[in-house]
């Protein structure tokens, strides 16, 4: 009799557990975890950090970034809907939208720089962006130090945003600013400038796109190694979550290596995709004739 009572009690408990489990599943089905929207912006024409497939038609082009592995992980692990915001058409205006809380994240920010004042920067840095010098191969050995550059004429592009520290240092250089990569390299090859001052990864990609990668040399030593951070709006509703998750992601050496390998891949892909491109002559063939 005692065994029968115990068996009946076990049966009842089993049925109750099954019913509870079924109710739990049905509740989860009816009330799925809320999807949160996170709005992201970044550089608009600054490969590999941020760029679109049609830079002159930003609103209609897909956004690409070297930060994508990080974004994919953030989205997957936290049930997020990622939305890229590029509507202001220029980077400083996009950063202002982040500061005002209309955008949650900016991919690419420098510390102690006025442009990013008021944003929360996530440590450690996601990348180190080296600023260097491109020259014609037969002249690259002329430069042994920064002081050597100050005696020469250089050219830079308006598309690059450096830290305030670097910008302050550049006041000591004789630099012309142009608005596109064609003009940048034209100045070098027509000897209107002795060197191009540029961040290394962006410069390599732009040289590849013009078919000039094999015709330029990169200085052996960089001028500055500039840390590049993720910036979060202090007015973002998801600030706490984003800060914790992104810090944890970037503190993992495996993730840092993943981002580094993705950067190298994008630079190499640009060179591979440029195979067969006929480089511009910048009118030099007419002078030779």
C-alpha positions, 0 to 999 in steps of 0.5 A: 500500500505504501509503495502504491501511494509513493508511486501515485505521488511521483506520477502526480509530481511528474505530471505537474512538472511536465505541465509547468514546462509546457506552460513555460514554453508556451509563455516564451513562444507568446512573449519572445525576448524583446529586440532592441534597436542599436543605431551605428555610424562611422566613417563614410569614405575611409576604407577599411574603417568605414565606407560604402560601395557608392561613396557619392550616393551614401544613402543608396550604398551598403555600408562596410566596415572592418569592425563588422566581426564585432558588430555581428557578435554584438547583434547575435549575443544580445538580440539586437536590430542593427541600423546603420545611420549615414544620412548626414553625409559627412563624418563630423555631422554624424558624430554630432548625431551620436553626441545628441543621442540620435545614434548610439555608436560611432565606429572610429574615434580618437581620445582627447580630440574635440570632434569626439568630446562628450562621447564615452570611449570604449577601452581598450582601443579596437585598432591602432591606425598608423600615420606614415609617409608614401614616396616614390621608390627612388626617394624613400631613403631620403627620409631618415627622421621626422625633421627630414620631412619638415624640409620637404613638401607634402600632400594630404587628403581632406578625407582623413580625420586625425587626433588633435595631437596629430593635427597639432604636430602637422602644423610643423609640416609643409602640407597641401590638402586635396580632396580626392585620392587621384589628386593626392597621387598626382601631386606625388607622381608629377613631383609637385609634392615630395611625399604623401602623408597618410594613414597606412591602411587607407593609403594602401587601399587607395593606391590599390584602387588606382592601380598604383600599389606597386609604384609607391613605397611606404616609410619603414617607420611610422610617424604616429601610432594612433589608437582608434576607439569605439565611441558611445553616446552618453544619451543612448538608452542602451549605453550601459549594455553597449559599454559592458558588452563592447569592453568585454569583447575588446578585452579578449585577445582572440577578438583583437586578433580577429579584428586585426586579421579582418583588417589585413584581409580587407587591405589584401582584397583591395589589392587583389580586386585591383589586378588589371586596373590600368594606373593613371599616367597623370599626363606624364606621357605627354611630357615625355613626348 
